[in-house]
């Protein structure tokens, strides 16, 4: 169970970093819009690069959310297993021939 908790802490740290990057991306997007509104000579390149950054950020956010959900599911499953092992230990049974400690 502690390995899942460790992964959750790392994931939370990454999410915090991602939020900081999101603010920078918002500023970048605003600058992009301002340059496009001024008909900047490199408007096509600016729009293309800005769209690329926004697309990548969107994919990272989606992947991050998917990972968070998987970690939560894993934590629930690990808790379920811990509960089973605890009940079996209380009953004096062994699991797979080995006595397990409660999680």
Secondary structure, 3 states (H helix, E strand, C coil): CHHHHHHHHHHHHHHHHHHHHHHHHHHHHHHHHHHHHCCCCCHHHHHHHHHHHHHHHHHHHHHHHHHHHHHHHHHHHHHHHHHHHHHHHHCCCCECCECCCCC
